[in-house]
Amino acid sequence: MRVIDLVAEGPLNYHDVDARQRALHEQVATGSHEGTVILTEMRSVYTAGRRTAPWDRINPDLDVVDVDRGGRITWHGPGQIVAYPIIRLVTPLDVVAYVRALEGAVIATLAEFDITAGRIASRSGVWLFEPDRKICAIGVRVARGATLHGIALNVANSLDPYGEIVPCGISDAGVTTMVREGADVSLSDVAPRLATHLIDSLVQLTAETHQKEVG
């Protein structure tokens, strides 16, 4: 499994990154390419997953890209790391285990920067508590046995764009960033640690799935 780290290139156009992930997905799905994790920073963009409700768009004039991932509406932009793991999942597909692996990688990454985070059973993503506030959104899709989309980890981004939407359709909790929680970090500090933990979690997930098949 390899990493394509585009963070150093600065904020990129969403459609350009999406085209790249879909080209890689085609290769991974057909078995002609190894699993890959893309790390990037986006120019400001709102994306709406398949479960987005009309009332999630507080500003009805907002320019939103409708996408084929799960979840609802969210924002990507400068100061945030977006990670797209593109891997083959062993059948029978266990998407919940895959999402838990992504969450675990983010939780481990945050711990390296002295931020204690965890999960909320009824909600995807990674959270800080008392009060509940989301620091990482997750929205995925599995097509032809291979994954698309992924996670958005708030590192040093502004929270103002979230005021235009109901982030992930959740109206009773806040949103936060690593810097807001006291971490003196930049994207270049966080990206390599996140990449390492994602690879570790996904390799372990694959190994555990193979063991279950053999057993």
N, C-alpha and C positions, 0 to 999 in steps of 0.2 A: 504494500500500500504506500502511495506517495502523496506528497503535499505540494500544491501549487500555491505559493504565497504571493498574492498580488497587493498586499497591504502597502508596500513601499511605493507603489505606483500612484498612491493617493486615490481620492474618490473617483470611481468609475461609473459609467452609464449602466443602469440596471439591465437594459435590453442586451447590451454587449456581453455582460457577464452571464445572463440567462442563455444566450446563444451558445456560449462556451460550455456551460454545464450540460446543455442538451446534446451537444456534439459528443462530449465525453460519456454521457449516459448511454448513447447509442453504442459506443464502443464497449463499455462495461457490460451492458445488457447482452451483447452478442458474444462476450467472452474474448474479445480481441484486445482488451486493455485492462490493466490492473485497476483495483479500487483506488480512488483519488479523493483527496479533500482539498477543495478550493477555499482559500481564505481571501477576503476582499473587504474594501471599504466602498460604500456606494455614495453617489450623489443623492441628494434628497429625493425620496420617492415613497409613495404610499402604495402598498400592495394589498389586495383583498382576496383571501382564500375562499373556498367554496361555501363555507358556512356563514359568510358575512351577511349580517342583517341590514336592511335599509337604515335603521336608526343608529347603526355604528358610525355612520358618516355624519358627524355633527355639522360640518360645513358641507352643504349639498353641492356646492360648486367646486369641490375639491377634485383635482385631477388624480385619478386612482387607476392603477393597473390591475385588472382582474387576472388572477393566476390559478393554476390547477392544483395547488397544494391544499392540505387540510387547514383547519383553523379559520380565523376571521381576519379583520383588517389590522395592519400594523404599519410602522414607518421604518425605513432604512435611511441612513444618512451619515454625514461626516462625524467621526468620533465613535462610531459603532463598528464592531467586527461582525461580518456576515460569513458564516461557514457553510459550505455545501459539501457534505460527504456523499460521494457517489460510489456505492458499493453494491455487490450482489448479496441478497439475503437468501439464506438456505430455506428451502421449502420443507414443511409448511411455514409460510411467512408469519413471523411474530413481530408485528409492527410495534406493539406496546414495549416489548423488550428492547427494540431498536431505539425508541424514544427515551427509554430509561437509561440506555447507554450514553446517549447524547447528554442528557441531564447530568449523569454522573461525571462526565468529562468536564462539564462547566463547573460543577460544584468543586471538583478537585482543583481546577484552575483558580477559582476564586480563593480557595483556602491558601494557596501559595502567596496570595497578597493580603492575608489576614482578614478575609471577608467570609463570614460563616453564612452559608446559604443551604437551602434544602428544597424539598418538593411539597406541594399541596396535592393531596390524593385526588381531588376532583378536577384539578386544573393542570394543564401541561406547562412546561417551562421551569425556570429556576427562580426561587423566591427568597427574599429576606423577610423577617417576621417582626411583629410588634412595633409598628403596624405592618400588615402584609404589603409588600411592594415587589414588583416584578423587575428583575434585572436581565433576564434572558428569555426571549420568545422562541418558540419552536413550532415549525409548521413543515410537514413532510408529505411526500407522495411516494408510492412504490408503483412502478410501471415495468412490466416485463421482468419482474423479479429484482429490479435494481432501483436504488433510492434517488430521489430528487429533492431539491430545496434543503432546508436544514434549520440553522439557528441564527439568532441575532443577539449578540452580547453587547450590552450598553457599557462602554468604557468611559468615554469623556464627552459624549454627545450632549447637545442641548435637549431639554425635555419639552421645550415649547411646541414642537410639531405634534406631540401627543394631544395637545389641547384641541386639535381639529377633529379628533376621532375618539371613539371608545376603544382603547387599545385592546386588541384580542377579544373584543366584546365584553370586557370585564369592567364594570362601572363602580364596583365597591372596593377597589384596591388601587394603590398608586404604582408609579413606575420610578425606577431609580437607575443610577449609574455607579460604576466602580469609583470614580472620582468623587461623586456626591457622598459616597460612603466612607470617604477618608483615604482612599488609595491614591498615592502620588504616582500615577502610571500614564503611559501613552500606549497607543495601539502597537507600536513596535516592541514594547515590553511584554504585552499580553499575548500577541499572536503566536510566537513560538511555543509558549507554554500550553496554550489552548490546542495547538496542533499536536503536541506530544500526547496530551491526555485524550484527545479524540482518537488518535491512532491506537493507543493502548486499550481504550474502551471497546473500539470496534474489532480489534484483533481478538480480544477476550470474548466478545459476543459471538464471533464466528467460531472460535474454538469450542465454546460451550454448546453451541448449536450442533456442531459436528459430533460432539461427544454424545448428545442425546440421540442423534440419529443412529450412531453405532450401537449405543446401549439398547 
